[in-house]
Amino acid sequence: MELSIPLKDDQPTMKRSGSMASHGSSANLQTMAQGEEDTLEFRIQAHEKEGITAGKKSVSLWHDITLVHIDPITEMPSPYLNFVCEIPKFSRKKYEIATDEVGNPIKQDSKKGKLREFKKGDIFFNYGCLPRTWEDPTHVHPDTMGCRGDNDPLDVCEIGLRIVQPGEIRPVKVLGILCMIDDGEADWKVVTIDAEDKWAPILNDINDVEKHLPGQLSAIREWFRTYKIPDGKPPNVFGLDERFMNKSYTMEIIKECNLAWKDLITGEKERKMEHVDDEVKGLVRKLSKSNLVSLAPELDEAPTF
């Protein structure tokens, strides 16, 4: 069995902190569609399946899902992380977690009142994010060519065989990461595989992907390089000489983004922005306002992973 990689010096523990109900897996969760599909109002919202709030209280796929996957049988941390799917493989609707809406449902992205799809065509991997992470727009990582974080949760490319639906949560093995620069912002792409995929036992680090699935990583990089060209935009570029970095490096980025998320949802980040330009302050305050509405009143201790 793969060894667990704790995200801090001791093993992560599960707690409940006020309104921050921690769900370590999808065991007691269901998604419910709200509104008509293919409209600007359409949302996919997570709810509890059982208990006094079943089907009523919204569960945030960004804040209420733990980063570390919790085995629903043993109720102990597993060696895996939770992956929240936004866009299923072999599809093109640009679904994303609404980070600036209370409850953080999944919506289809829009621009100038029109719903967005990938004009390049269907994506060939499951795409989503790691819960309880945030790419801090006030922070410039030394490997991101001077570019700040993109103000979103960490993106994930899950390369398993299963087609994962929007809002579905899966345990995944972390394999590596690619540093993409998108419109002058750092936009990390974490490569993972579903823990139950038939390839999972032999894929433990990024070099294993190249060895056993040759061409997979190059195809992912080329997808992200070219997917905006049909919109009339230039190709995206990449840091770190376009290399996919290994699992150890990736876990450091994940830990950094988890700590940034904690600062965001406790309001600590907003209190430290004296020397940040007004544009970035506006980005952070917009997120803080929408998310602390439901989290802050009962947040009585530091959030966990």
C-alpha positions as CSV (number, residue, x, y, z in Angstrom):
1,M,0.0,0.0,0.0
2,E,1.2,3.5,-0.8
3,L,2.5,5.5,2.1
4,S,0.5,8.5,3.2
5,I,2.0,11.9,2.6
6,P,0.9,14.2,5.4
7,L,0.5,17.9,4.4
8,K,2.0,19.0,7.7
9,D,4.3,17.7,10.3
10,D,1.7,15.5,12.0
11,Q,-1.1,13.4,10.5
12,P,-4.1,15.5,9.3
13,T,-7.1,15.1,11.6
14,M,-10.8,15.6,11.0
15,K,-12.7,18.2,13.0
16,R,-15.9,20.2,12.7
17,S,-15.5,23.9,13.0
18,G,-18.8,25.7,13.3
19,S,-20.5,25.8,9.9
20,M,-17.4,24.2,8.3
21,A,-18.8,20.7,8.1
22,S,-15.9,18.6,6.8
23,H,-16.7,15.9,4.3
24,G,-13.7,13.6,3.8
25,S,-15.3,11.7,0.9
26,S,-18.5,11.6,-1.2
27,A,-20.0,8.9,1.0
28,N,-22.8,11.2,2.4
29,L,-23.0,13.6,-0.5
30,Q,-25.2,14.0,-3.5
31,T,-25.4,16.7,-6.2
32,M,-28.7,18.4,-7.3
33,A,-29.3,20.4,-10.4
34,Q,-30.9,23.8,-10.0
35,G,-32.3,25.7,-13.0
36,E,-32.4,24.7,-16.6
37,E,-29.3,23.2,-18.2
38,D,-27.6,25.3,-20.9
39,T,-28.7,28.6,-19.2
40,L,-26.8,31.2,-17.3
41,E,-28.9,30.2,-14.2
42,F,-28.0,26.5,-14.2
43,R,-26.1,25.3,-11.1
44,I,-25.0,22.0,-9.7
45,Q,-25.0,22.1,-5.9
46,A,-23.8,19.5,-3.4
47,H,-26.0,18.5,-0.4
48,E,-25.9,15.9,2.3
49,K,-27.8,12.6,1.6
50,E,-28.6,11.8,5.2
51,G,-29.1,13.6,8.4
52,I,-31.3,16.6,9.5
53,T,-30.0,18.8,6.8
54,A,-30.3,16.2,4.0
55,G,-31.1,17.9,0.7
56,K,-31.4,21.3,2.4
57,K,-28.1,22.8,3.5
58,S,-25.7,23.5,0.7
59,V,-22.3,21.8,0.9
60,S,-19.4,23.8,-0.6
61,L,-17.3,21.7,-3.0
62,W,-14.5,24.2,-2.3
63,H,-14.6,24.7,1.5
64,D,-16.5,21.8,3.0
65,I,-14.6,18.9,1.3
66,T,-11.3,18.0,3.0
67,L,-8.1,18.1,0.9
68,V,-7.0,14.7,2.3
69,H,-9.4,11.9,1.4
70,I,-10.9,10.2,4.4
71,D,-11.7,6.5,4.1
72,P,-15.5,6.3,4.7
73,I,-15.2,2.8,6.3
74,T,-12.3,3.4,8.7
75,E,-12.9,7.2,9.0
76,M,-9.1,7.6,8.9
77,P,-7.0,9.6,6.5
78,S,-6.1,7.7,3.3
79,P,-3.0,8.1,1.2
80,Y,-5.0,10.0,-1.4
81,L,-6.4,13.5,-1.9
82,N,-9.9,14.5,-2.9
83,F,-10.5,15.6,-6.5
84,V,-13.6,17.6,-7.3
85,C,-14.5,17.2,-11.0
86,E,-15.8,20.2,-12.9
87,I,-15.5,19.0,-16.5
88,P,-15.8,15.3,-17.5
89,K,-13.4,13.9,-20.0
90,F,-14.7,13.8,-23.6
91,S,-16.9,16.9,-23.0
92,R,-16.4,20.6,-23.7
93,K,-18.8,22.7,-21.6
94,K,-16.6,24.9,-19.4
95,Y,-18.1,24.1,-16.0
96,E,-16.3,25.5,-12.9
97,I,-16.9,26.1,-9.2
98,A,-18.4,29.5,-8.6
99,T,-15.8,30.7,-6.1
100,D,-17.6,34.0,-5.6
101,E,-21.1,32.6,-4.9
102,V,-22.3,31.5,-1.5
103,G,-22.3,27.7,-1.3
104,N,-19.9,27.5,-4.3
105,P,-22.0,25.6,-6.7
106,I,-20.7,24.5,-10.1
107,K,-21.8,26.7,-13.0
108,Q,-21.0,27.0,-16.7
109,D,-18.6,29.8,-17.3
110,S,-19.8,32.7,-19.4
111,K,-18.4,35.7,-21.2
112,K,-20.5,38.7,-22.2
113,G,-23.7,36.8,-21.4
114,K,-22.8,33.7,-23.5
115,L,-22.1,30.3,-22.1
116,R,-18.5,29.1,-22.8
117,E,-17.3,25.9,-24.3
118,F,-13.9,24.8,-25.4
119,K,-13.8,25.7,-29.1
120,K,-10.8,23.5,-29.5
121,G,-13.1,20.5,-28.9
122,D,-13.6,17.9,-26.2
123,I,-11.1,17.7,-23.3
124,F,-9.6,14.2,-23.0
125,F,-9.1,14.0,-19.3
126,N,-11.3,14.7,-16.3
127,Y,-10.7,18.3,-15.2
128,G,-11.4,20.0,-11.8
129,C,-9.7,21.1,-8.7
130,L,-8.4,20.3,-5.2
131,P,-10.7,21.5,-2.5
132,R,-9.3,23.8,0.3
133,T,-6.6,25.2,-2.0
134,W,-6.2,28.7,-3.4
135,E,-3.7,30.2,-5.8
136,D,-3.1,33.4,-4.0
137,P,-3.0,36.4,-6.4
138,T,-0.8,38.3,-4.0
139,H,1.9,35.7,-4.1
140,V,4.6,35.1,-6.7
141,H,6.2,31.7,-6.6
142,P,9.9,31.7,-7.6
143,D,9.3,29.3,-10.5
144,T,6.3,31.2,-12.1
145,M,8.3,33.7,-14.2
146,G,7.2,36.6,-12.0
147,C,3.5,35.8,-12.3
148,R,1.1,35.8,-9.4
149,G,-1.5,33.2,-8.6
150,D,-4.7,33.1,-10.6
151,N,-7.2,33.5,-7.7
152,D,-8.7,30.0,-8.1
153,P,-8.4,26.5,-6.4
154,L,-5.6,24.4,-7.8
155,D,-6.5,22.8,-11.1
156,V,-6.4,19.0,-11.6
157,C,-6.0,16.8,-14.6
158,E,-7.2,13.3,-13.7
159,I,-6.0,10.8,-16.3
160,G,-7.9,7.7,-15.3
161,L,-10.3,5.7,-17.5
162,R,-13.5,6.6,-15.6
163,I,-15.6,9.5,-16.9
164,V,-16.2,11.6,-13.7
165,Q,-19.3,13.8,-13.6
166,P,-19.5,17.5,-12.6
167,G,-19.5,17.7,-8.8
168,E,-18.4,14.2,-8.3
169,I,-15.6,13.7,-5.7
170,R,-13.0,11.0,-6.2
171,P,-9.8,9.9,-4.3
172,V,-6.7,10.4,-6.4
173,K,-3.0,9.8,-6.4
174,V,-0.9,12.9,-7.0
175,L,1.7,12.3,-9.7
176,G,3.1,15.6,-10.8
177,I,2.5,19.2,-11.9
178,L,2.8,21.6,-14.8
179,C,3.4,25.3,-14.4
180,M,1.2,27.1,-17.0
181,I,1.3,30.9,-17.5
182,D,-2.2,32.1,-18.6
183,D,-2.7,35.8,-19.4
184,G,0.2,36.7,-17.1
185,E,-1.0,34.5,-14.2
186,A,0.4,31.3,-12.7
187,D,-2.0,28.5,-13.3
188,W,-0.6,25.2,-12.0
189,K,-2.0,21.9,-13.4
190,V,-1.8,19.0,-11.0
191,V,-1.7,15.6,-12.7
192,T,-3.4,12.8,-10.8
193,I,-5.0,9.4,-11.3
194,D,-8.1,7.9,-9.7
195,A,-7.1,5.7,-6.8
196,E,-9.3,2.9,-8.1
197,D,-8.1,3.1,-11.7
198,K,-6.5,0.0,-13.1
199,W,-3.3,2.0,-13.9
200,A,-3.1,3.4,-10.4
201,P,-0.9,0.6,-8.8
202,I,1.9,1.3,-11.3
203,L,1.7,5.1,-11.5
204,N,3.4,6.6,-8.4
205,D,5.3,9.6,-9.8
206,I,5.4,11.6,-13.0
207,N,8.2,9.5,-14.6
208,D,5.9,6.5,-14.3
209,V,3.3,8.3,-16.5
210,E,5.9,8.8,-19.3
211,K,7.1,5.2,-18.9
212,H,3.8,3.4,-19.0
213,L,1.6,5.9,-20.9
214,P,4.0,7.5,-23.3
215,G,2.7,10.7,-25.0
216,Q,0.1,11.4,-22.3
217,L,2.0,14.3,-20.7
218,S,2.9,15.9,-24.0
219,A,-0.7,15.7,-25.1
220,I,-1.8,17.4,-21.9
221,R,0.8,20.2,-22.3
222,E,-0.2,20.7,-26.0
223,W,-3.9,20.9,-25.0
224,F,-3.2,23.7,-22.6
225,R,-0.8,25.4,-25.0
226,T,-3.3,25.6,-27.8
227,Y,-6.9,25.5,-26.4
228,K,-7.3,29.3,-26.5
229,I,-6.1,29.7,-30.1
230,P,-9.6,29.2,-31.6
231,D,-10.7,32.2,-29.5
232,G,-8.1,34.3,-31.3
233,K,-5.6,34.3,-28.4
234,P,-1.9,33.4,-28.6
235,P,-0.6,30.0,-27.3
236,N,-0.1,29.7,-23.6
237,V,3.4,29.4,-22.2
238,F,4.9,27.4,-19.4
239,G,7.5,27.8,-16.7
240,L,10.2,25.4,-15.6
241,D,11.3,24.8,-19.2
242,E,7.9,23.2,-19.8
243,R,8.7,20.3,-17.6
244,F,6.2,18.3,-15.5
245,M,7.6,18.3,-12.0
246,N,7.6,15.3,-9.7
247,K,5.3,14.3,-6.9
248,S,7.6,15.7,-4.1
249,Y,7.6,19.2,-5.8
250,T,3.9,19.0,-6.4
251,M,3.1,18.3,-2.8
252,E,5.0,21.5,-1.8
253,I,2.8,23.5,-4.2
254,I,-0.3,21.9,-2.8
255,K,0.7,22.6,0.8
256,E,1.4,26.2,-0.1
257,C,-2.0,26.6,-1.7
258,N,-3.7,24.9,1.2
259,L,-2.1,27.4,3.6
260,A,-3.2,30.3,1.3
261,W,-6.8,29.0,1.4
262,K,-6.7,29.0,5.2
263,D,-5.6,32.7,5.2
264,L,-8.4,33.5,2.7
265,I,-11.3,31.9,4.6
266,T,-10.2,33.2,8.0
267,G,-9.9,36.7,6.7
268,E,-6.2,36.8,7.5
269,K,-5.2,37.4,3.9
270,E,-7.4,40.5,3.7
271,R,-5.9,41.9,6.8
272,K,-2.4,41.7,5.3
273,M,-2.9,43.5,2.0
274,E,-1.5,47.0,2.8
275,H,1.1,46.8,0.1
276,V,-1.0,45.1,-2.6
277,D,-2.3,47.0,-5.6
278,D,-6.0,47.8,-5.8
279,E,-6.8,45.3,-8.5
280,V,-5.6,42.4,-6.5
281,K,-7.2,43.8,-3.3
282,G,-10.5,43.8,-5.2
283,L,-10.1,40.1,-6.3
284,V,-9.4,39.0,-2.7
285,R,-12.2,41.0,-1.1
286,K,-14.7,39.7,-3.6
287,L,-13.9,36.2,-2.7
288,S,-13.7,37.0,1.0
289,K,-17.1,38.7,1.0
290,S,-19.0,35.8,-0.7
291,N,-17.3,33.0,1.2
292,L,-17.1,34.4,4.7
293,V,-20.9,35.2,4.6
294,S,-21.6,31.5,5.4
295,L,-18.3,30.5,7.0
296,A,-17.1,33.3,9.3
297,P,-20.0,33.6,11.9
298,E,-19.3,30.2,13.4
299,L,-15.7,29.7,12.6
300,D,-14.3,29.1,16.1
301,E,-11.0,27.4,15.3
302,A,-8.4,27.0,12.6
303,P,-9.7,25.0,9.6
304,T,-8.2,21.5,9.0
305,F,-7.2,19.9,5.8
